[in-house]
Amino acid sequence: MLNEATLVAFKASLRGGLLEPTDPGYEAARKVYNRMIDRRPRLIARCADVADVITAVNFGREQKLLVAIRGGGHNAAGLGVCDDGLVIDLSPMSFVHVDPKKKTVLVGGGALWRDMDHATHAFGLAVPSGIISTTGVAGLTLGGGLGYLARRYGLTIDNLLAVHVVLADGRFVTASAKEHADLFWAVRGGGGNFGVVTSFLFKAQPVHTVYGGPMLWPLADTTEMMRWYRGFIAKAPDDVYGFFAFLTVPSGPPFPEHLHNAKMCGIVWCYTGPLKKAGMVFKPIRRFKAPALDLVGPIPHPVLQSLHDGLYPPGMQWYWKADFVRTLPDEAIAHHLKYAATMPSAQSTMHLYPINGAAGRVKKGATAWWHRDALWAEVIVGVDPDPANKDKISTWAKEYWSALHPYSTGGAYINFMMEEGEDRIRATYGKNYARLAKIKKRYDPANLFRVNQNIKLK
Ligand SMILES: Cc1cc2nc3c(=O)[nH]c(=O)nc-3n(C[C@H](O)[C@H](O)[C@H](O)COP(=O)(O)OP(=O)(O)OC[C@H]3O[C@@H](n4cnc5c(N)ncnc54)[C@H](O)[C@@H]3O)c2cc1C
């Protein structure tokens, strides 16, 4: 039970405000992107600045509350919210400051990628992120960050210069290659285990208009296209990125009517080389097999980043299964085809995100992100707007994943996992796990920050 006077004092000391279950705004604030997650925290602290975060961390620790940290609220497993405890909600801290001279960006712990892309694009810059603009910068970065620019400029963490963090004991520190280097190593892939990151300093890359978008082929061409893709992407130059996908064509523009609701395979491209060379680079791709739909062309980077946002609004049911994959043998392709043909809803999908090129050349021990030698991060997601279809989509995802798992490396991208237990987390961090556990012990010995893919102290 919380003492009323302590609670009143806590509320009064927050510039951003405190929400309790009876407050207007509480219902909206407790919701996360994945509506399969339905948790009711005791308190939601809307943090407006670092001072609010320090106050909230101290309050959570002193009152022995379960503490969840929320950035963009997009986490697969809903780890930005908890039952009964305190949510430290950073969404008011969404500032983005671009330094065009130094080509760096300082961004608040509650910003979304769309905030970032909007601000950097004006200067012809971008920070490598994912493929959806509504995702939080914080959670995506702390888990690694896989997306369109990974083959050219590395994972999001490979572009991180420093973080500003409120630790479990309430101290505020900077972690970079020079200060608290152990902490800086750990936050590059180790998730929210080590403290509340109030801001991130990134190096920005010269990206403005890219050549990208989807090319789609009939599902019947899957075997041929996957065989071609596995060879192509393994050797492609760094400026050519393409993730492989199964999808159901939406029934509206810009998709032609004869393809509406068709299950198809496809590759979503992002070429960051000189635009005048793009036609030539894509000529052999188009010549191998003419796509049934080709929407690839010059496109501003933020537009490519937000291309899928409308298809995936917040509030749907999501069930995620993932693995890292090094090879794509013919037997695996046969399983892919079987499960693609039985996608249980219009939004359900499978993506293979390449992580070779610049992302793959970083040493396995250089950051906490271990599986640098995998060729793809595979993700299978059952998605549906209707809660009544929850079991249908999760059964499909689990069965699909089980069929493919024997062809994987063991671990999975931490940001694509539901709560799957300690063994999966250990497999994901490989030999980096022991070092992460040591750093966790140094910075969060009581495991205050445990609503995450938790690193155990031993
Ligand atoms: C539709 C969709 C598309 C996606 N696409 C991609 C993609 O292309 N590439 C990719 O890499 N990932 C992708 N993801 C996965 C995404 O990276 C994770 O869901 C990530 O956790 C989201 O971050 P968030 O801040 O929105 O999440 P939250 O739910 O707010 O938080 C996630 C986790 O991070 C911790 N955390 C959040 N903010 C902070 C902070 N400031 N300090 C310390 N810890 C914090 C939380 O404790 C929690 O454990 C996608 C997710 C969705 C739903």
Ligand as a Chemical Component Dictionary entry (heavy atoms), coordinates in Angstrom:
data_LIG
# 
_chem_comp.id                   LIG 
_chem_comp.type                 NON-POLYMER 
_chem_comp.pdbx_formal_charge   0 
_chem_comp.three_letter_code    LIG 
# 
loop_
_chem_comp_atom.comp_id 
_chem_comp_atom.atom_id 
_chem_comp_atom.alt_atom_id 
_chem_comp_atom.type_symbol 
_chem_comp_atom.charge 
_chem_comp_atom.model_Cartn_x 
_chem_comp_atom.model_Cartn_y 
_chem_comp_atom.model_Cartn_z 
_chem_comp_atom.pdbx_ordinal 
LIG C1  C1  C 0 5.147  -2.607 -36.214 1  
LIG C2  C2  C 0 6.527  -2.808 -35.690 2  
LIG C3  C3  C 0 7.609  -2.775 -36.546 3  
LIG C4  C4  C 0 8.894  -2.956 -36.080 4  
LIG N1  N1  N 0 9.941  -2.901 -36.960 5  
LIG C5  C5  C 0 11.208 -2.990 -36.511 6  
LIG C6  C6  C 0 12.321 -2.848 -37.374 7  
LIG O1  O1  O 0 12.168 -2.644 -38.563 8  
LIG N2  N2  N 0 13.565 -2.935 -36.852 9  
LIG C7  C7  C 0 13.785 -3.147 -35.537 10 
LIG O2  O2  O 0 14.938 -3.197 -35.124 11 
LIG N3  N3  N 0 12.744 -3.321 -34.686 12 
LIG C8  C8  C 0 11.486 -3.240 -35.147 13 
LIG N4  N4  N 0 10.424 -3.409 -34.287 14 
LIG C9  C9  C 0 10.691 -3.864 -32.927 15 
LIG C10 C10 C 0 11.024 -2.707 -32.026 16 
LIG O3  O3  O 0 12.389 -2.440 -32.137 17 
LIG C11 C11 C 0 10.709 -3.089 -30.593 18 
LIG O4  O4  O 0 9.331  -3.312 -30.491 19 
LIG C12 C12 C 0 11.155 -2.018 -29.598 20 
LIG O5  O5  O 0 11.178 -2.586 -28.325 21 
LIG C13 C13 C 0 10.247 -0.828 -29.619 22 
LIG O6  O6  O 0 10.762 0.222  -28.885 23 
LIG P1  P1  P 0 9.762  1.198  -28.096 24 
LIG O7  O7  O 0 10.573 2.245  -27.450 25 
LIG O8  O8  O 0 8.668  1.593  -29.018 26 
LIG O9  O9  O 0 9.173  0.164  -27.063 27 
LIG P2  P2  P 0 8.675  0.163  -25.489 28 
LIG O10 O10 O 0 7.572  -0.797 -25.534 29 
LIG O11 O11 O 0 8.390  1.547  -25.055 30 
LIG O12 O12 O 0 9.944  -0.360 -24.779 31 
LIG C14 C14 C 0 10.592 -1.536 -25.156 32 
LIG C15 C15 C 0 11.644 -1.973 -24.170 33 
LIG O13 O13 O 0 12.686 -1.000 -24.125 34 
LIG C16 C16 C 0 12.814 -0.460 -22.826 35 
LIG N5  N5  N 0 12.903 0.998  -22.931 36 
LIG C17 C17 C 0 12.095 1.794  -23.645 37 
LIG N6  N6  N 0 12.492 3.072  -23.542 38 
LIG C18 C18 C 0 13.565 3.069  -22.731 39 
LIG C19 C19 C 0 14.437 4.058  -22.244 40 
LIG N7  N7  N 0 14.276 5.337  -22.589 41 
LIG N8  N8  N 0 15.451 3.705  -21.427 42 
LIG C20 C20 C 0 15.648 2.416  -21.083 43 
LIG N9  N9  N 0 14.850 1.415  -21.529 44 
LIG C21 C21 C 0 13.834 1.739  -22.334 45 
LIG C22 C22 C 0 11.581 -0.877 -22.074 46 
LIG O14 O14 O 0 11.870 -1.123 -20.741 47 
LIG C23 C23 C 0 11.174 -2.151 -22.757 48 
LIG O15 O15 O 0 11.836 -3.241 -22.170 49 
LIG C24 C24 C 0 9.114  -3.211 -34.721 50 
LIG C25 C25 C 0 8.031  -3.251 -33.849 51 
LIG C26 C26 C 0 6.742  -3.060 -34.317 52 
LIG C27 C27 C 0 5.598  -3.137 -33.375 53 
# 
loop_
_chem_comp_bond.comp_id 
_chem_comp_bond.atom_id_1 
_chem_comp_bond.atom_id_2 
_chem_comp_bond.value_order 
_chem_comp_bond.pdbx_ordinal 
LIG C1  C2  SING 1  
LIG C2  C3  SING 2  
LIG C2  C26 DOUB 3  
LIG C3  C4  DOUB 4  
LIG C4  N1  SING 5  
LIG C4  C24 SING 6  
LIG N1  C5  DOUB 7  
LIG C5  C6  SING 8  
LIG C5  C8  SING 9  
LIG C6  O1  DOUB 10 
LIG C6  N2  SING 11 
LIG N2  C7  SING 12 
LIG C7  O2  DOUB 13 
LIG C7  N3  SING 14 
LIG N3  C8  DOUB 15 
LIG C8  N4  SING 16 
LIG N4  C9  SING 17 
LIG N4  C24 SING 18 
LIG C9  C10 SING 19 
LIG C10 O3  SING 20 
LIG C10 C11 SING 21 
LIG C11 O4  SING 22 
LIG C11 C12 SING 23 
LIG C12 O5  SING 24 
LIG C12 C13 SING 25 
LIG C13 O6  SING 26 
LIG O6  P1  SING 27 
LIG P1  O7  DOUB 28 
LIG P1  O8  SING 29 
LIG P1  O9  SING 30 
LIG O9  P2  SING 31 
LIG P2  O10 DOUB 32 
LIG P2  O11 SING 33 
LIG P2  O12 SING 34 
LIG O12 C14 SING 35 
LIG C14 C15 SING 36 
LIG C15 O13 SING 37 
LIG C15 C23 SING 38 
LIG O13 C16 SING 39 
LIG C16 N5  SING 40 
LIG C16 C22 SING 41 
LIG N5  C17 SING 42 
LIG N5  C21 SING 43 
LIG C17 N6  DOUB 44 
LIG N6  C18 SING 45 
LIG C18 C19 SING 46 
LIG C18 C21 DOUB 47 
LIG C19 N7  SING 48 
LIG C19 N8  DOUB 49 
LIG N8  C20 SING 50 
LIG C20 N9  DOUB 51 
LIG N9  C21 SING 52 
LIG C22 O14 SING 53 
LIG C22 C23 SING 54 
LIG C23 O15 SING 55 
LIG C24 C25 DOUB 56 
LIG C25 C26 SING 57 
LIG C26 C27 SING 58 
# 
